[in-house]
Amino acid sequence: MRLSDFYRSVGLSDIVNNKRKMNKVLRLASFSPDFCFESKKDKKGRIYFDRYKFLGAGFGVSVHGFRRFRTNKEGKTIEKHVVNDWGVFAQGHWDSKIAHAFIDMDADQLQYCFAEDSDSGNAFEFRINNGLEVMEKFAKQPNYDAVIDFEEGLARANVAMLMIFGTVLLPVLKDEEHQDFRAAEEAIQRELLELARAGDETAEQSLFQMATEQEADLRERLEREDLLSVFEGYFLNLVEQSGIFSILADILAVEELVNEASLERIYRISASITGTKLTLYVGEKDLTGVPIVGMRIMGIGLLQGAVGL
């Protein structure tokens, strides 16, 4: 999978290969951004920037490059802009509380955040959109210990998923007794997670015991039931250090949006994935079925977002 495969999730499938139309969009992002971040001037006089332009509610394109001032032959100072790369971004409905954050960079100089969702305990990773801002913060740390403290202090992130495709599925039937049991079990797990993070070894052992019992129960059920009936949801990383996940999630809310540049229709779906709440973006053409609150959605997507600093 290429990074460009995920652009269709925000309604760019019809114009991403149209050079004239895409150049128009990228010029808007370069010279009329809705928000931006710039670094301090380096020794060569370059000021690096990340500029973001909304193309609809909560999503858009970004351009990355630098600007610098030069003197022309007439002795006048002119400003030159150089765009090195561009991409897309999408925002979630809410900020997620995270713990044990760790930031790394791949061979293509893309930054990724690895963290734990504080509410559910799920471990996840996502591609960082505000990478320049993050790197500027890292550069201010005086030593390695300060870097570790900085990462440990990262407590929130705004994350959304760009989906290549999705399929709407029926929900798993749950009676009131089952729902009450699951709610009580999740409350206990959240309490134990907080205690375990504080260093409580008994809580750690209890969490391990709960996970072992749940695994045994799932194995037994899989012998006699359909896979999608057994799993109410899942959240599986497909490629290490990519942010690409396969998901099965409960639909909490649905919005229909339009990309203002391409006029393509997309869905923005609030979902719960085994206790982790996420916002999903998927093109109308790439979704099989009609998304309705209470149904489930299954598919593959790229997690991306901004680290809260």
N, C-alpha and C positions, 0 to 999 in steps of 0.2 A: 504494500500500500504506500502511495506517495502522499505527501502533505497536501498536494493540490486536490486529491480525491475528496477531501473533507470540505472544500469550498462550496460545494453544491448544497451543503446543509444550511447555509445562510443565503441561498438564492442566487448563486453566481454561475450555475451550470451553463446558462445560455450565453453569457458574455465573457467568461473567463478566457476564451480563445479568440475573442474579437479584440484585436489590438487597439482599434480606435476607441471603442467604448470603455475598455479597461483603462486606457491612458487617461481618459476624461475623469474616471473615478479616482485614479491615483493622483492626478493633479489636484483634485479637490482635497484629498487627504493631505497632500504636501503643503498647499498654500492656504487652505481654509479648514484646518483641523478643528474638531470639537474639543479635544483636549490633547495635551502633549507633555513630554518630558525631555529636558535637555541636560547634557553633562556640562561640566566646567570645560573651558578652553584648554586643550592640551598643548604640548610644547611646539607642535607644528601649526598651531592656530586653529585647529579644528574643534567645532562644537558638535558633538554627536547628538542626534535626536531620534525619538520615537513619536510619531504623530498618528492620531486616531480620528477616523471619520465615521460617524454613524450612517448606516444605510437603511436603518429601520429601528424599531424599538429594541434596544439592548444589544445590537450587533452591527458590525461594519468592517472596514478595512484599515490596515495600519501600514505605514511606510517607515523605513529605517535607513538612516544615512547620516550625513554630516553637512555642516555649512562652515564657510570660512570667508574672511574678507581679504581681497587682493587689490593691488594697485595696478590699473591698466596703463597703457602707453601715454595717455593724456594726463596721468597723475591723479585720476579720480579713483576713489575707493569703491569697489563693487563687491557685492556678496554673491558667492557661488554656492549652489546647492548640489549635492551629490546623493542620489538615492541608491543604496546598496541592495535593498531587499524590500519585499512587501509581503503581507499576509492578511489573515482575517482574525477577528476576535469576536467573542460573544460573552455576555455577562450573565451571571446567575441572578436569581430573584433575591438571594440573601447571601450574607457572608457566613462561611462555615468556620466553626471553632476547630483549630488543629493543634496537635501536640507532636513533639519529637521530630520537628521539621529538619530536613537535610536538603541542601541544594547542590546540584551537580550540572556539568555541561558535557554535551556529546561532541563527536568529531566535527559536526556541522556548526558548532558554537551556539547551539540551542540550549537554553537553561531549563532544567526540570526540578520540580520540588517533590520530594518524597516526604510523606507525612501520615499521621494517623487522625482520622476523624474523631474528635473528642466525644461526640455524642454516641456514636455506634461502636467505636473501637476498630472500624475497618481501616486497613492500611491502603493507601492509594498514592498515585503519582500523577502529576499534570505538567504540561508544557507551560512555561511562564511567559506571559505576554509583556509584563513590565520588567523585562530582563535588564535593560539599561539602568533603570532606577535601582534595581536590586544590586547590580554590580557596583554602582556608585556608593551604596551603603557598605558593601564589603570592603571597598578600597579605603574607607575611613577607619577600619578596624586596625589597631596598632600591632596586633600579634595573633597567632593561631588560636590561643585561648579565648581572645576577644571575639574571634569569628565564631567559635563554637557557642559562646554565650549569646551572640547575636542570633544564630540559627535557632537555638533553644527558646529564644524570646519571641519567635514568630508564632502568633497565636490565632491568626485568622487568614482566610483566603476566600476570594470570590471565584468560584469555579463553575464552568458549564461544559456540556458535552456536545461536540459537533458529530452528528451521526451520518454514516454513509448510507445506511438503510435501517428500517425498522418494521416490525410486524406487530399488529395489535392482537392480543390474545385474551381469551376469557379469564376471569379471575379464578383462583382456587376457592372453592366453596368453604366458608368458615362459619360455624354456628357461634352463637353468643358466648358459649362456654369456652370454646377454643380461643376466641378473640380476647376474652378476659385472662386466660392462662398465658397467652403470648405477651400481653401488655405487662402482666406481673413479672414474667420471666425477663423481659427487656429492661424493666425497672431495676431488677436485681443485678443484671449484667452491667448496667450503667454505674450503679453504686459500687460494684466490685472493681470496675475499671478505674474509678477515681481512687479507690483505696490502693490498688496495685500500682498506679502511677506514683503514689506517695511512698511506695516501698513496702507495702504490707504483703509479706510472703504468703500468709494464709489466704488472702484475697487472690493472689496469683494461682495458688493451688486449686481454689474453688473454681476459678475461670477455666482452668485446664480440665477439671473434672466435668464441668458443664459441657465443654466442647467435645469431650470424649463421649459422653452420653448422647449428645445430639448427633454425632457422627454415626454411632451404633444404630440409633433409631432410623436415620436416613438410609443406611445400608439395608436394614430389614425391610423398610417400605419399598425401596427400589426393586426388590425381588418380586413384588406383587402389584406395583402401581406404575403408571406412566410417569416419565421423568418430569414433565411439566406440571404434573399434579403434585409431585413430591416437593419440588423446589418452588417455593413462593417467590423467590428472587435469587439472583446471583450477580456477582461483581468480579469478573475474572480478567486479569491482565494478560493480554495475548502476546505482546512483544515487550521484553524488558527495556526500560528507559525509552519509552515511546509515548506513554500516555494513552495507548490504545487498549480499550476494554470491550469485552463482550458482556452485555447486561441483560437482566430480566428484572423489570421494576414495576411497581404499582403506580398507576397514573393518579395524581392528586388534583391536577388542574390542567386546562388546555386553552391556548390562545392561538388564533390565526393571525399571522403577520404577513407583510408584503415588503419585499426588497425594493426600495425606491428607485434604484438604478436599473434593475432588470425587470421589475414588476412580477417576479416569480413569487409564488405563495409558499410560505413555510409554516411549520407548527413550532410553537414554543411550549414545551410540556414540563410541568413540575412533577417530579417523580420521587418515590422512596425506594431505595435499593438496599434491602436488608438493614434498614435503619438509617442509612445515609441519604440525606435529601439532596437532589441535584436538579438542575435545569437542563433540559435536552432540547437541541435544535435539530430539526429534520425537514428536508424538502418535501413538499406535498407529493411530488412524483415518486419519492423514494420511500413512502410509507404505505404499507399494505394494510388496509382496514381503516376504520374510522376511530380515532382516539376519543374515548369517553372516560370521564372520571369513574373510577372503580374497576376499569379494565387493566390489563397489563401490557407492557411494551417490551419487545425483545429485539436486540440488534447489536450493532458494533459502532463504536464512536471514539473520538479523540477527546480526552479531557484536557482543557486548557483554561487558563485564568490568570488572575493577578494575586500576588502575595501581598498581604496587608502589612505595611511598614509603619 
